[in-house]
Structure formats: C-alpha cells, structure tokens
Amino acid sequence: MSDNYLVLDKVTKRFAALKAVGGDDGLSFSIRKGSFLGLVGPNGAGKSTTFNLISGVLKPTSGRILLEGVELTQTATASISGLGLGRTFQTPRVFGSLSVLENVLVGADNVGEGLRAALSGRWRKADAALAARAMELLERVGLAERAGHRVSDLSGGELRMLEVARQLIREPRVFLLDEPTAGVDPMLQKKLGSLLVELHKAGTTLIVVEHNLHFLFEIADTVVVLQSGQLLAEGTPDEIRSNKKVIAAYLGAEHAA
C-alpha cells in the first residue's frame, strides 16, 4: 500500500496570531489507503482544526493536503465530499423536522450535507432499495427501533450514531469521525467499535479523533499524536503507549504499556 493516499504536506493554519496547526514548520504526515488512524492529543492540540482542513471546512494558511494526488486545498468543500470523503462533527448536525430514517435518506444526497434534499423534499422519492439500505445502517448503529421517531426524541449519544449512519449511506472511501464516543452509552460504543472494525476490514480509510483512548487503541492500527498543533509522535498504539514524550505530554504513566 502507498503511504501517499492522503497527505498533509507542511500544513499550517493561523487565526490572527494564533498558530492553530503546524507551528512554524507545518504539519506533515501521510495516511495509507485502508488504514485506521487515530488522531489524539490534549485539548487545544489542533485535532478538530486538522479535521476541518482535511474536509475543506477550513483552508490552510500554507501547505497542501492531497487525496490520491488531488489537492484538496484547491477543491470546493462540496466537491471534496464527491471525492468520497465523509465526516462527522463534534456537535451532531441533524434535520430536526425529519424523522430518524428521513435524516439518513437525506444523507444520500452528497451536496451540502443533504441540505438541498431536505429543502426540496427529494428524500421523499427514495426508492425501496435506498430505504432498505438506510434501515440496514440504522440497525448497525443500534437505532432501527427509532426509525420513525423525530430526532428530538434521541439522546446526545444516539444523535452521534445517527450522524454516522447518515454519512455511511454515501459509502465514503475516507471517513473522518470527530469524538464519536462522546456521550455514547457503553452498549452503543460497542456497536460503534464493531462497525468501525468492519469498515476497516472492508477497506474504508478511517481517521478518528477520540479522547477515549481505551476505545481507540483497541481498534486503530496507527496513532498520530498532536501537541500545540504539531506532530509529537506517530506509531502503532503499542508504540504510542510506550513513547516517553507522549507519556510526559499527554497520556500519563497510567496509560503506559
């Protein structure tokens, strides 16, 4: 496998005087096709900003981000989604006036997080095969029994699982998840972990920001650690657990291998 499937090349992001990502030299690392990468670090390390840069929500101050040779930094956000990149957010984004099932069907529209489909009602014309696929995904994330409910009936953790299902109906080749276990009960966390393992085995490239290190280290194959927007360490979960710089800066002795 090439190490150059998704590449961050000397990327920086600055907000006025704040160097949010990259410091002076830029953030550089690459992600193999089909790999499962965990992106971790203390609060304020630049993890979500890095996600926003990869998905096109933000444009870097300098540097390049490439997916299979296509420079995402020169690509419109909606077009990035069309390249097969999907993502969830720290705060789930749902359509409150629609049912749980309808929220997943709206996700089948690739433009603007399904906004055009929601406004135009195109989701009402979903064929039986698409509806069956949406129900299958709701089953996989533990929400099948909630399919007809309004999203206002869901807990915070269930909203996160719904957002996962809505992205998966697009069958992304690269899937970014931002804090997917936050507020999710242990039973749904177990379902989520199994689902991510299945996606990984099927060849989906996964990038997950997560503070629940036990959850992440059990299923990721590579971990990148950020500190102050810069690369602190990169390696397997076992290598990261035993990395003295990471233990000192982030993990603490209790997480050491």
N, C-alpha and C positions, 0 to 999 in steps of 0.2 A: 504493500500500500504506500502511496505517496504521502510524504509529510506535508505536502503543499495543497491540500484540499481547501482548507480555509486558513488564510494567512493574515496576521496582523503584523505590519511592517513599519516599525518606528512610529507608532500612532501616538499622538498627543491630543488632549482636549483641555482647553483652558476656558474658564469663565472669569473674565477680567484678570485679576492677579492670581486666581486660584488655579493651580495645576492639578486638575481632577484626575487625569490619566496621563501617564507617560513621563512625567517629570521633565528633565531637560533633554534626555536622550531618546525618549519614545518607548512605547511598549511593543515588544515583538515576541510572538510565539506562533506556532502553527498547529493545526488540528488535522489528524489523519481521517480519511474517509471511513465512516462506520465506527469511529471511536466514541467513547463515552467519557467526556471531560467534565470534571468538577471544578468550578471556579469559586475559590474561597478566600477569606481574608477578614480582618476585623472591620467593624462598621467604619464607613468612610474610606475604604480601601480602593474604591472605584469600580466595584463589580457591576453594579447596575448601569453605571455610565458606559462601561465597556459593552454591555449588552445593547444599550441604546445606540452605540456606534456601529456595532455589527449589523443590527436590524434596520439601520437607516433613520431611526428616530432623531438622532443627532449626527452631525457631520464633524469629522475630526478637524482640529486646528491644523494639524500636519500629519503626514504619513498616509499609508494606504491599507485598505482591507480588501482582500480578494477572495472570491469563491470560485473555484475551478478556473482561475485566470481572469474572471470578470471583476473589474474594480468596483466594489460596492460603494465606495466613496463618491463615485461619479454616476450612481444609479439612483433613480427616484425610489422613495420608500415603497410605493405600491408595486413597482417593478421588481424590487428585491423579494417581495412575497411571491411573485410569479416565478422567481428562480428556484422556488422550493424551500424557502426559509420561513419557518413559523416560530412564534414565541408567545409566552405568557408573561404577565406583568406582576409586580409585587402586589398591586391592588387590582383584583379581577375586574375585567371590563365586560359587562353583560348588558343585554337589552331588557330593561325592567318590565316592559309592557308585554313581552313574549313569554311563552312557556319554556320550560327547560328543553324540551325536544325542539321547539322552534329556534331557540338560541343556537343549537348545534347545526340545524339546517341553514341558518343564516351564515354560519361559518364556511359553508361550502362555496360561498361567493368570495373570490380572492381579493376584491377591491375594497380598500378602506375598512378592513376588519368587518366586512359584511354590511357596512352602513348602507350602501346602495340597495342591497337586497332587502334590508329592513324597511327602508323608506318606500321602496317600490312594491313590496309585497311579493317579490319573485319567489321567496321561500315557500309561499302557498302552493306553487306549481311543482314542488318537488315530486319526482316520480317515486314509485313504490320501492325501487332498489335503493334510492338515496335515503328514504325514510328508514328502511331496514338497516342500512349501514349506520345511520345516526343512533338507532336503538341499540345496535351491537356495541357501539362505543360507550353509550350510557351504561350498558351492562358492565363493560370492562372497567369503568371508573366508579361503579357502585351506585349509580343514580337511575337505573332503569325504572324503579318503582316511583320515581319522582318525575317521570317524563311529562306528565300532563300538568304538573304544578307550575305556578308562577315562580320566577326566580326569587321573589321576595320571601318565599317560604324556606329558602335554603340557608344553611349556616354559612359562615365565612369559609370553612374548610370545603364544604360542598360546592361553593362558588368557584373555588380554585380547581376542583375536579371537573366542573362543567367547562371551565376555560380550556382545560387540557383536551377534553372531548371535542370542543369546537375547533381547535387547531388540528387535531388528528384527522378530522373529516377531509382536510385538504391534502392529507398524505404528504407531509413535509419531508424533504430529504435531510434537512438540518433543522433540529428542534431545540430551541432555547427555552429553558424554564427558569423563572426568577422566583426563588424561595417557594417552591411548590408544596412543601410540607407545613408551612406556617399556618397555624390554626386548624390543621387537618388532624382528625382523631386517629388513634393508632390503627384501627381497622382499615380506614381509607388509605392511610400511609402504606400499609402492607399491600393493598391493591395497587397503589401507585408504583411502589417499588417493583412489583411483579410486572406491571405494564411496561415500565422503562427497560427492564431486563429483556422482555420480549421484543421491544422496538430495537434495542441494541443488537440482539441476535439476528433480527431481520435486516440489519444493515443501515438503520437510521443513525445519522450522526447526532449525538446528544451533547448539549452543553448546559450544565445545571449550576446555578448559583444557589448555595444552600448553607445555612448555619447549623443544620442538624448533621454534624459530621459523622455520627454513627450510621445514619441512614445512607449518606452519600458514599462513605468509604467502603461500605459493603458491596456496592454495585458499580461504581465508576472504575475505569481502568487507568485513567490518568487524572492527575490533580495539578492545577495551576494555583499558586498562592500569590495574591497581590498584597502589597503594603504601600500605602500612600500613593496609589495609582501606578506602582511599578512592580515588575516581576521580582518576587522574593525567592521563589523556588518552583520547580516543576518536576514531576516524577510520578511513580505509582503511589497508591495510598500507603503502602508499607514504607516506601522511601520518605514520604512526607511526614509520616508519624515519627520517624527517627531523625528527621532533619533538625539539627540543633538550632539553626537560625529560625525555623518555623516554630519550634517549641518555645523559644525565648520570646518571639514577637507575637505569637497568636495562640498556639494550641495549649500551652501549659504542660507541665510534667504529667498530668493525669491522662493525657491523650497519647503519650509516647508509647512506641511499640515495645 
